[in-house]
Amino acid sequence: MEDITDFFVEILNANKTLDVADSEFKRVISDDEELRTKYREWCRENGSSERYGFIDFCKEYLENQESVWESLNDYDEEV
């Protein structure tokens, strides 16, 4: 895995809700020391707590995805 954020997106896309994705993330990370180390580093680099880093990333990611769709819809309405 090159970038832990790719893993975040993979977990988010594989689960139906943010709560389920968070539970799955916690399960996977508890079993993988290397992944846990990458996550700690990512949290430190991004100013997030280990407790909420994944959730914060997912919320921002989903907001950005929604923003893209809103932009596309605005363009369609103008045309």
Backbone hydrogen bonds in HBPLUS format (Angstrom, degrees):
<---DONOR---> <-ACCEPTOR-->    atom                        ^
c    i                          cat <-CA-CA->   ^        H-A-AA   ^      H-
h    n   atom  resd res      DA  || num        DHA   H-A  angle D-A-AA Bond
n    s   type  num  typ     dist DA aas  dist angle  dist       angle   num
A0006-ASP N   A0003-ASP O   2.99 MM   3  5.51 139.0  2.16 110.5 121.1     1
A0007-PHE N   A0004-ILE O   3.00 MM   3  5.01 118.6  2.39  95.1 110.4     2
A0008-PHE N   A0004-ILE O   2.92 MM   4  6.35 150.7  2.01 147.0 155.9     3
A0009-VAL N   A0005-THR O   3.00 MM   4  6.25 164.0  2.03 148.7 151.0     4
A0010-GLU N   A0006-ASP O   2.94 MM   4  6.14 154.5  2.01 143.2 151.0     5
A0011-ILE N   A0007-PHE O   2.91 MM   4  6.15 164.5  1.94 156.4 159.0     6
A0012-LEU N   A0008-PHE O   2.91 MM   4  6.15 163.3  1.94 151.8 157.1     7
A0013-ASN N   A0009-VAL O   2.82 MM   4  5.96 164.9  1.85 153.0 156.8     8
A0014-ALA N   A0010-GLU O   3.02 MM   4  6.09 137.8  2.20 140.9 151.9     9
A0015-ASN N   A0012-LEU O   3.36 MM   3  5.56 158.9  2.41 104.4 110.5    10
A0021-ALA N   A0017-THR O   2.97 MM   4  6.20 160.6  2.01 148.9 154.9    11
A0022-ASP N   A0018-LEU O   2.83 MM   4  5.99 156.1  1.89 148.3 154.7    12
A0023-SER N   A0019-ASP O   3.03 MM   4  6.27 158.4  2.08 145.2 150.6    13
A0024-GLU N   A0020-VAL O   2.93 MM   4  6.17 161.3  1.97 151.2 156.3    14
A0025-PHE N   A0021-ALA O   2.81 MM   4  5.99 159.9  1.85 150.2 156.3    15
A0026-LYS N   A0022-ASP O   2.94 MM   4  6.15 165.2  1.96 151.7 155.0    16
A0027-ARG N   A0023-SER O   2.98 MM   4  6.20 151.8  2.06 144.3 152.3    17
A0028-VAL N   A0024-GLU O   2.92 MM   4  6.15 169.9  1.93 158.6 160.2    18
A0029-ILE N   A0025-PHE O   2.88 MM   4  5.98 170.0  1.89 157.7 161.0    19
A0030-SER N   A0026-LYS O   3.10 MM   4  6.02 143.2  2.24 136.3 144.6    20
A0031-ASP N   A0028-VAL O   3.14 MM   3  5.46 143.4  2.28 104.9 114.9    21
A0032-ASP N   A0029-ILE O   3.41 MM   3  5.22 158.7  2.45  97.6 103.6    22
A0036-ARG N   A0032-ASP O   2.93 MM   4  6.16 156.7  1.99 151.4 158.9    23
A0037-THR N   A0033-GLU O   2.92 MM   4  6.15 151.2  2.01 147.6 154.8    24
A0038-LYS N   A0034-GLU O   3.00 MM   4  6.33 159.3  2.05 148.4 153.7    25
A0039-TYR N   A0035-LEU O   2.85 MM   4  6.09 155.6  1.91 149.4 156.7    26
A0040-ARG N   A0036-ARG O   2.94 MM   4  6.19 158.1  1.99 146.3 151.7    27
A0041-GLU N   A0037-THR O   3.01 MM   4  6.27 161.4  2.05 150.4 155.2    28
A0042-TRP N   A0038-LYS O   2.86 MM   4  6.09 159.6  1.90 149.3 155.2    29
A0043-CYS N   A0039-TYR O   2.87 MM   4  6.10 164.2  1.89 155.2 159.0    30
A0044-ARG N   A0040-ARG O   2.97 MM   4  6.18 162.5  2.00 149.8 154.6    31
A0045-GLU N   A0041-GLU O   2.90 MM   4  6.10 163.9  1.92 154.3 158.6    32
A0046-ASN N   A0042-TRP O   2.95 MM   4  6.06 141.3  2.10 146.9 157.2    33
A0047-GLY N   A0043-CYS O   2.92 MM   4  5.81 107.8  2.45 142.2 156.8    34
A0048-SER N   A0043-CYS O   2.90 MM   5  4.68 153.8  1.97 140.3 142.5    35
A0047-GLY N   A0044-ARG O   3.44 MM   3  5.27 162.4  2.47  98.3 103.3    36
A0053-GLY N   A0049-SER O   2.73 MM   4  5.38 128.9  1.98 152.8 162.9    37
A0056-ASP N   A0052-TYR O   2.81 MM   4  5.91 167.2  1.82 162.8 167.0    38
A0057-PHE N   A0053-GLY O   2.93 MM   4  6.10 161.4  1.97 149.0 154.1    39
A0058-CYS N   A0054-PHE O   2.94 MM   4  6.17 166.1  1.96 152.9 156.6    40
A0059-LYS N   A0055-ILE O   2.90 MM   4  6.13 163.9  1.93 156.5 160.4    41
A0060-GLU N   A0056-ASP O   3.07 MM   4  6.25 166.4  2.09 150.9 154.5    42
A0061-TYR N   A0057-PHE O   2.82 MM   4  6.01 160.3  1.86 154.6 161.1    43
A0062-LEU N   A0058-CYS O   2.84 MM   4  6.00 165.6  1.86 153.5 156.9    44
A0063-GLU N   A0059-LYS O   2.95 MM   4  6.11 154.9  2.01 145.9 153.1    45
A0064-ASN N   A0060-GLU O   2.95 MM   4  6.16 155.4  2.01 147.7 154.2    46
A0065-GLN N   A0061-TYR O   2.94 MM   4  6.23 153.3  2.01 148.0 155.8    47
A0066-GLU N   A0062-LEU O   2.93 MM   4  6.13 157.1  1.98 146.8 152.8    48
A0067-SER N   A0063-GLU O   2.92 MM   4  6.13 150.6  2.01 143.6 151.9    49
A0068-VAL N   A0064-ASN O   3.06 MM   4  6.33 149.6  2.15 144.7 151.7    50
A0069-TRP N   A0065-GLN O   3.18 MM   4  6.55 159.8  2.22 148.0 152.3    51
A0070-GLU N   A0066-GLU O   2.91 MM   4  6.19 155.7  1.97 150.3 157.6    52
A0071-SER N   A0067-SER O   2.96 MM   4  6.16 154.9  2.02 146.4 152.8    53
A0072-LEU N   A0068-VAL O   2.99 MM   4  6.30 155.8  2.05 148.7 155.3    54
A0073-ASN N   A0069-TRP O   2.89 MM   4  6.12 156.3  1.95 148.7 155.3    55
A0074-ASP N   A0070-GLU O   2.87 MM   4  6.08 156.0  1.93 147.8 154.4    56
A0075-TYR N   A0071-SER O   3.00 MM   4  6.23 154.5  2.06 145.1 151.8    57
A0076-ASP N   A0072-LEU O   2.97 MM   4  6.25 157.6  2.02 147.6 153.4    58
A0077-GLU N   A0073-ASN O   3.01 MM   4  6.25 151.2  2.09 147.8 155.0    59
A0078-GLU N   A0074-ASP O   3.14 MM   4  6.37 138.9  2.32 141.1 151.4    60
A0078-GLU N   A0075-TYR O   3.15 MM   3  5.17 128.5  2.43  96.1 109.5    61
A0079-VAL N   A0075-TYR O   3.18 MM   4  6.43 141.0  2.34 146.8 156.6    62
